[in-house]
Amino acid sequence: MTVAQVLHRAAAQLAPVAGAAARLEAEVLLATVRGADRVRLLAALREPVSTAEEEALARLVSRRCCGEPLAYLVGQQEFMSLTFKVNRNVLVPRPETEVLVEAALKVLAQEGWRRPTVVDVGTGCGNIALSLAHYFPRARVIATDLSGAALAVARRNARRLGLDARVSFYRGDLLTPLFACRRACPGLKARAYLRATGWPACPGPYGGTRSKGREVCPQWAVPCRPTGAEVIVANLPYIPSAELASLPPEVRHEPRLALDGGGDGLVPYRRLLRQVPLVLRRGGYLLLEMSPAQAEELCALLCRAGFFKVEIVLDYGGQPRVILGKLFLISRKKQILGV
Ligand SMILES: C[S@@+](CC[C@H](N)C(=O)[O-])C[C@H]1O[C@@H](n2cnc3c(N)ncnc32)[C@H](O)[C@@H]1O
């Protein structure tokens, strides 16, 4: 069979799952199988397709028909005009998340910090952290994720994009990998903070060892600045748990850890807001991606947590998608008690 015939058949098979994009998806999958790009594929419509290639394509089409996202099948996704490797351990970067990156870039440009520190919480494949490092070369970026498998993908993307010297990745819950570092910095009362917010104990360094009764942590190597980070960005899971079962099959193939935001979807953000005052410098910015329905509640949460200049940014569909606020210049203690 020729390329044209194989494409025609694959597009027909993909139509129920991909709709109007069936032909495009067939082209992308066949290009992946042949190790060529789409343009070259389309220039070779009359060329024969080998049996091995036909079989490989059939396997991919069948996985796609079972709802697996196209990005997992081809192993990559475009985001902010950069290519990110992805696999089933990470959320596929979404176009609406570009709104978050663009808002953060605008803040960085407006504030004019000389060498700002930006923290990306729940980095996944590193799309936000690495885009910020790429488009704002003055920034030093720190990214965290609870998933070691996701961090492996992010680190690989950092190396591919030549950004590994400016972006550091740490495994842990929200901002706690930075607390480990801060415990090494005199003057920052992480332990007191953790007691005040009802945590049983600092979760401590991840993967660290104990020596003479003291935790020794590779994360202490994070050069921590007493002033704190200038910007914190996060696209944490925000789908209410009860809605997970009704998500489209494509989304259900993605890691639950990347989707499940608990009862009303805001559990991770409430926890993050308790930790933020310890890491964000006064006058620094917090930017969060959200679902449009959460705008009002998140706005109230940010105001109570000591943020002002709270703004909502709309996505390309005109829906509230990002909330941002500037940390008020009041004491950390007041911010913590205000949450
Ligand atoms: C919605 S995905 C976002 C991924 C990526 N930042 C993006 O925008 O496409 C949320 C990410 O947060 C991570 N995550 C979930 N809970 C977390 C936690 N408590 N601490 C750190 N990361 C967490 C997940 O592993 C996942 O990679």
The ligand as a Gaussian input file, in Angstrom:
#p B3LYP/6-31G(d) Opt

LIG

0 1
 C       -1.713000      19.618000      36.618000
 S       -0.109000      18.863000      36.615000
 C        0.832000      20.219000      35.925000
 C        2.069000      19.779000      35.227000
 C        2.797000      20.938000      34.510000
 N        3.245000      21.927000      35.453000
 C        1.878000      21.599000      33.502000
 O        1.494000      22.748000      33.697000
 O        1.526000      20.973000      32.502000
 C        0.250000      18.917000      38.334000
 C        1.634000      18.402000      38.731000
 O        1.746000      18.580000      40.146000
 C        2.342000      17.433000      40.726000
 N        1.872000      17.373000      42.110000
 C        0.682000      16.951000      42.596000
 N        0.627000      17.084000      43.918000
 C        1.804000      17.634000      44.297000
 C        2.359000      18.009000      45.535000
 N        1.676000      17.876000      46.684000
 N        3.598000      18.527000      45.572000
 C        4.313000      18.679000      44.409000
 N        3.839000      18.329000      43.213000
 C        2.615000      17.807000      43.140000
 C        1.899000      16.283000      39.862000
 O        2.801000      15.195000      39.961000
 C        1.887000      16.932000      38.471000
 O        3.119000      16.773000      37.838000

